[in-house]
């Protein structure tokens, strides 16, 4: 036994069979009459109307057969369905498909079978009208045609039954639903002659009221809509229009407002005359209220969008198109082509593209509930506008992939500019605090510039920065002391600049623009490439400037220096001057304080020098000499290190003053001091004791070493040429030397021994050195 194969359209076939809703229904006379007639016509044992389900064949009508259904796998009709045409089996025992079928091998089993298919739709066969006999027999062409005609009768009955059933179900749905059927007569005058039972649910009026001859239908219609209804209805009644479709308002007996969707069309007789008008009335109140609410909400939404400067967008991802509720020209100065093929994405600033794409991917993957990003789009003139965009997927395909997103965006260019301005102001205020703190501790202005300059360059996205100071009491503005020079991309140059600054970097200002800033005190904004001769600072080498901002530094309205920023990737604006004003004032003030501090140190140094140095000879005065000798006295007694003193007197110096004058005497004293300093060791101290008397303090020198130093000085002075107004002045010295001894209880005793040696040298004829231990 070979079960029949399953048809390719099996699912569609079963769907139609089940739509008929006929399986397992009670016997019906019309079908039983057909099978009774077929059995008698063909004089067979049995006639059946079979319907083949997924696992069985069920018999809608059976004459001469006991079973109500049989398994599909043993059915003959399954093969008839596969064949698609009337199937005849004259002797089942000789057909390999059925020879071992249980209904064939049974006693008085099936030998003959003929089945005509029940094809309700082209190619869709739900069963057969078949005949069965226990004896083999032949089946003529005429008999086959009769069976097929009777099968057509069964098919028509099934189709009609299905249509009537559907009609009744539709009527039931209409009767229970929000749609009421109505009919108007045309002659002798138009009037409602039929209304469905549910018309009161739709219109609020009973059927009896509406069908009353005294009531015109239009009387229940809102006065504002009545004229249009009558005009449109008469056009249908007069044959000018085949149908109408209209929405209008009805006033109920409770004075409530209902919206009705009215559809009507005319019925014509065989001569083409209108006999009636059929219509359907749909209670559209809820939809209309929703529509009005939605309209009101949209108006409110539009007002909210306008008030908040918001715009909507609708992005079809598969079509790669985006619709916005404004023109592209309004925000970007571009045409509508940028809404197609995702061309708008090409306008995203390169620095924002990856972050925006990542935010979108997170939402598309379900990681974020919504898409939100801030990014820049390029205007047609080259500048960028900032947008804050929020959106959400509202439509996906069968695989769950997003195909449509909607959202809003907001032009936040001004807001971002304000945020950036606030950030810059905060940075500037922090920088002011930092440089003030640094200056208080280090008092070195170049280190202040090391802090300020990199941050100012980062803030303005500049590649070059310079801070320079006008020298004190400068009136020509042609020189600058550079305290900071920096290039963003060249560390080698920066190190070289730093080294020069530490040594004291003074440059000549020859550039026209920079000299103008220093002289006029007005900032100069150069948005375009700057010629080198406009900002020339010799001898330092600077790169080409694509743009620059030159800002004067003030103290008490006086220009004391300049800040130069150049090659900004974002360009400079005049608003930047207001942002930088606190640090500009701070730098100018600190420059002034640096000058004051420098002057104070210079004055202090001069006072110190005046208090410690002999003004005429520039050697240590007596006070400092004695203080230093006291220190060496203590060191010798504590550490036992040798120290000696040599006291010097210029021989016959009074004669020099008397003969050549005091000016000549002063010159001799200064020249003597210079000669003696040249002969001394590092650490030796030459001091003037008064008049023509000098002394040398010789640390780490015993009497012999001190005597050698003294002799060198004496010999050098004797050989030196002292002249005044072309006349040679003979100069010699007498020197007494004494080494500090442990027996010297104080400096006075030590120096007294040296003085005694000096007197001995003078007594012995002058121009000689005598050691105290020789006396």
Buried (B, 14 or more C-beta within 10 A) or exposed (E): EEEBEBBEBEEEBBEBBEEBEBBEEEEBEEBBEBBBBBBEBBEBBBBBBBBBBEEBBBBBBBBBBEEEBBEBBBBBBBBBBBEEEBBBBBBBBEBEBBBEBEBBBEEEBBBBBBBBBBBBEEEBBBBBBBBBBBEEBEBEEEBBEBBBEBBBBBBEBBBEBBEEBEEEEEEEEBBEBBBBBBBBBBEEEBBBEBBBEBBBBBBBBEBEBBBEEEBBBBEBBBEEBBEEBBEBBEBBBEEEBEBBEBEBBBBEEEEEEBBBBBBBBBEEEEEEEBEBBBBBBBBBBEBBEEEEEEEEEEEEBEEEBEEEEBBBBBBEBEEEBBEBEEEBEEBBEBEEEBBEEBBBBEBBBEEBBEEBBEBBEBBBEEEBEEBBBBBBBBBEEEEBBBBBBBBBBEEEEEEEEBBBBBBBBBBBBEEBEEEBBEEBBEBBEEBBEBBBEBBEEEBBBBBBBBBBBBBBBEBBBBBBBBBBBBBBEBEEBBBBBBBBBBBBEBEEBBEBBBEBBEEEBEBEBBBEBBBBBBBEEEBBBBEEEBEEEBBBBEEBEBBEBBBBBBBBBBBEEEBBBBBBBBBBEEBBBEEBBEBBEBBBBBBBBBBBBBBEBEEEEEEEEEEEEEEBBBEEBBBBBBEBBBEBBEEBBEBBEEEEBBBBBBBBBBBBBEEBBEEBEEEBBBBBBBBBBEBBBEBBEEEBBBBBBEEBBBBBBBBBBBBEBBBBBBBBBBBBBEEEEBEBEEEEBEBEBBBBBBBBBEEBEEBEEBBBBBBBBBBBBBEEEBBBBBBBBEE
